[in-house]
Amino acid sequence: EGLTVLFEGNKRDYQLFLNQLSREPLPSLPSGEYTWHIPGFSKIEETKLYSPTFQAGAFNWTLLLYPKGDDQQGQLSLYLSAAGSATLPEGWARHASFTLTVKNHLEVATRSVMKRANLDRFDSQSTNYGWQKMVSLKDVISSGFLLDDELVVSAKVRLAPSPQLRLHSVGDRLYYNGTSRTVESGTRLTHGALGVVAGPGEGEYWGEGLQLRFGGGESVSCYLGTLSRERPPPLPGGFALDDTVYFSGNSQAFTSGDRLEFGLRGTVVGPTRAAEGLTVLF
């Protein structure tokens, strides 16, 4: 079910689904730009470099550069990356179109290499998008891409809302299937709780989440990846939320400073995502 539409400035019309159209004018999509100057390029010994963090919309990003190529000998590889992805909230995601450019310092501007991605979904499984073969190292060195041994790359990022948002409306009843947690307002968000959609997500949840009210309290923003129309299944192994458990595996240390020690006591806060198991707060 859809319509055929002729848009301003176009020569032909397009057939579109109803969920791709709006009767009301739409606000501008959040966007951002960043330019990264990399001095001493020919002397770089690291296999990969991360740019300083920059912001587009409410999200933090970074550029990931492989000066000698990402498994591509003789190529410069360049990617856009979701900054701090390991510490982002459960279920996070963001949709973005972007352009990456390697500047050429010769007078002819068209010598710069620019590549565009129409729309990619960044999430915990896909934190980087870009090109292994951005430009050949031979050209970087000999064709005007270096000025006083400095390489300049840039990014333009434009955010877009998740297509899944159009499937939900204010008043819908959804279950929270993420791990139990306490949000900044002090509201306790419990795995399996039933909430009512109060509106779209805000801030870092823009375009990828919804605000829900649980039990008549304050609205809480949740990523779409932690919501479902169906009640979550029971936890595996006969366990229940808030059960006390003890760690029986080999001791582990994490970069965050957390440690898992044999015999450490914890509390069950939900299921795991990848395989049958539990998420535990120690």
C-alpha positions in Angstrom: 0.0 0.0 0.0 1.5 3.3 -1.1 1.5 6.3 -3.4 3.2 7.7 -6.4 4.8 11.1 -5.7 6.5 13.7 -7.7 9.0 15.6 -5.6 10.2 19.2 -6.1 13.2 19.5 -8.4 12.9 15.9 -9.7 12.1 14.9 -13.3 10.3 11.7 -12.5 7.9 10.4 -9.9 8.6 7.6 -7.4 6.4 4.9 -5.9 6.7 4.9 -2.1 5.2 3.0 0.9 2.9 5.0 3.2 5.4 4.7 6.1 7.9 6.6 4.0 5.7 9.7 3.7 4.4 12.4 6.1 1.6 15.0 5.8 3.6 17.5 7.9 7.0 19.2 7.1 9.8 17.4 8.7 12.6 18.9 10.8 16.2 18.9 9.5 18.1 15.8 10.4 21.0 16.1 12.9 24.4 16.3 11.3 28.0 17.2 11.9 31.4 17.7 10.2 35.0 17.0 11.3 38.4 17.6 9.8 41.4 15.6 11.0 45.0 16.8 10.4 47.6 14.1 10.6 51.2 15.4 10.7 54.3 13.3 10.0 52.3 10.8 7.9 55.4 9.1 6.3 56.9 8.5 9.8 53.8 6.8 11.3 54.6 3.3 12.6 51.2 2.4 14.2 49.1 0.0 12.2 45.9 2.1 13.0 45.1 5.5 14.4 41.9 6.9 16.0 41.0 10.6 15.6 39.9 12.7 18.5 36.2 12.3 19.2 33.7 14.6 17.5 30.0 15.0 17.7 27.2 14.6 15.1 23.7 14.9 16.5 23.7 13.6 20.1 26.3 10.9 19.2 30.1 10.8 19.6 32.1 9.5 16.6 35.7 9.0 15.7 37.6 8.3 12.5 39.7 5.1 12.2 42.7 5.2 9.8 45.0 2.4 8.7 48.0 4.2 7.3 49.3 1.1 5.6 46.0 -0.5 4.9 43.5 -2.8 6.6 44.6 -6.2 5.2 45.0 -4.4 1.8 48.7 -3.9 1.0 49.3 -0.6 -0.8 46.0 1.0 0.3 45.0 3.6 2.8 41.9 2.4 4.7 39.5 4.8 6.4 36.4 4.2 8.5 33.7 6.1 10.5 33.4 4.5 14.0 30.9 4.9 16.8 33.1 6.2 19.7 33.2 4.4 23.0 31.0 1.6 21.6 32.0 -0.8 24.4 30.5 1.4 27.0 27.3 2.5 25.2 23.9 1.4 26.7 22.4 -2.0 26.0 20.6 -2.1 22.7 22.2 1.0 21.3 22.1 1.7 17.6 22.3 4.7 15.2 21.5 5.1 11.5 23.7 7.5 9.5 24.7 8.4 6.0 28.2 9.8 5.7 31.0 11.1 3.4 34.7 10.5 4.0 37.3 12.6 2.1 41.0 12.5 1.7 42.1 16.0 0.7 44.4 16.6 -2.2 46.4 19.8 -1.9 46.9 20.3 -5.7 44.9 23.2 -7.1 42.4 21.0 -8.9 39.8 20.2 -6.1 38.5 17.1 -8.0 41.7 15.3 -7.2 40.5 14.8 -3.6 39.1 11.4 -3.0 35.5 11.4 -1.6 33.4 8.4 -0.9 29.8 8.3 0.2 27.7 5.8 2.2 23.9 6.2 1.8 22.7 4.7 5.0 24.3 2.3 7.5 23.2 1.0 10.8 25.8 1.2 13.5 25.3 -1.1 16.6 27.3 -3.4 18.9 27.9 -5.9 16.1 28.9 -3.3 13.4 30.7 -0.3 15.0 32.7 0.8 11.9 31.8 1.5 8.3 34.1 2.8 5.5 36.5 1.6 2.9 39.5 -0.7 2.9 40.6 0.8 -0.4 40.1 4.5 0.2 43.1 5.6 -1.9 46.4 3.9 -2.9 49.4 4.7 -0.8 51.3 5.3 -4.0 49.0 8.2 -4.8 49.1 9.5 -1.2 52.8 9.8 -1.4 53.3 11.1 -5.0 50.1 12.7 -6.1 49.6 15.7 -3.9 47.8 14.3 -0.8 50.6 15.3 1.5 51.6 18.9 2.3 54.7 19.1 4.5 54.1 15.4 5.3 50.6 16.2 6.6 47.5 14.2 5.6 44.1 15.8 5.9 40.9 13.7 6.1 37.4 14.8 6.8 33.9 13.4 7.5 30.4 14.6 7.1 27.8 12.7 9.0 24.0 12.9 8.8 21.8 11.0 11.2 18.5 9.4 10.2 15.8 7.8 12.4 15.4 4.1 12.5 12.7 2.8 10.0 11.3 0.7 13.0 10.1 3.9 14.8 7.2 4.2 12.4 5.9 0.9 13.6 5.1 2.3 17.1 2.6 4.9 18.3 1.9 6.8 21.5 -0.1 4.5 23.7 1.4 1.2 22.4 2.2 -1.3 25.2 5.7 -2.8 25.0 7.8 -5.0 27.2 11.3 -4.1 28.3 13.5 -7.1 27.5 16.9 -5.6 28.5 18.7 -6.1 31.7 17.3 -4.6 34.9 18.9 -1.3 35.8 18.3 2.0 37.6 18.2 5.1 35.4 19.5 8.6 36.4 16.1 9.7 37.7 16.1 6.9 40.2 13.4 4.9 38.4 14.0 1.1 38.4 13.7 -0.5 35.0 13.0 -4.2 35.4 13.5 -7.0 32.8 10.0 -8.0 31.6 8.2 -4.9 32.8 5.3 -3.7 30.6 5.3 0.0 29.7 3.2 2.4 27.6 4.8 4.5 24.8 4.8 8.2 25.8 6.8 9.5 22.8 10.0 9.3 20.8 13.4 8.9 22.5 15.4 12.1 23.2 19.2 12.9 23.4 21.3 9.8 22.7 18.0 7.9 22.1 17.0 10.2 19.2 15.8 8.2 16.2 16.6 4.9 17.8 14.4 4.7 20.9 11.1 5.5 22.6 10.0 7.0 25.9 7.9 4.6 28.0 6.0 5.0 31.3 6.1 2.0 33.6 3.5 1.8 36.3 2.5 5.5 35.9 5.9 6.8 36.9 8.2 9.1 35.0 8.9 8.3 31.3 12.1 6.4 30.6 14.0 6.3 27.3 14.8 2.8 25.9 16.5 1.7 22.7 14.3 -0.2 20.3 16.6 -3.2 20.7 15.5 -3.6 24.3 11.7 -3.5 23.5 9.2 -6.1 22.2 5.5 -6.5 21.8 5.8 -10.0 23.3 6.6 -10.9 26.9 10.2 -12.1 27.2 10.6 -15.8 27.8 11.5 -17.1 31.3 15.2 -16.9 32.2 17.2 -20.1 31.4 18.2 -22.7 34.0 15.2 -22.0 36.2 16.7 -18.8 37.5 14.7 -15.6 38.3 15.5 -11.9 38.5 17.3 -10.9 41.7 18.5 -14.4 42.4 21.9 -14.6 44.1 24.6 -16.5 42.2 28.3 -17.1 42.6 30.9 -17.0 39.9 32.5 -20.4 39.4 34.7 -19.7 36.3 38.3 -18.6 35.9 39.2 -15.1 37.3 39.1 -12.3 34.8 40.1 -8.6 34.7 38.6 -6.0 32.5 39.8 -2.6 31.2 37.0 -0.9 33.1 38.6 -2.0 36.3 36.0 -4.7 37.1 37.1 -8.1 38.0 35.5 -11.5 38.2 36.9 -13.7 41.0 36.1 -17.3 41.8 33.4 -17.3 44.4 32.3 -13.7 43.8 28.6 -13.1 44.6 26.3 -11.4 42.1 22.6 -10.7 41.3 20.8 -11.9 38.2 19.5 -8.8 36.2 18.5 -10.5 33.0 19.3 -12.9 30.1 22.3 -12.8 27.8 21.9 -11.8 24.2 24.2 -14.1 22.2 23.7 -17.5 23.9 21.7 -19.2 26.7 22.9 -17.7 29.9 22.4 -14.9 32.4 23.4 -11.3 32.8 24.7 -10.8 36.4 25.7 -7.7 38.4 28.6 -8.5 40.7 
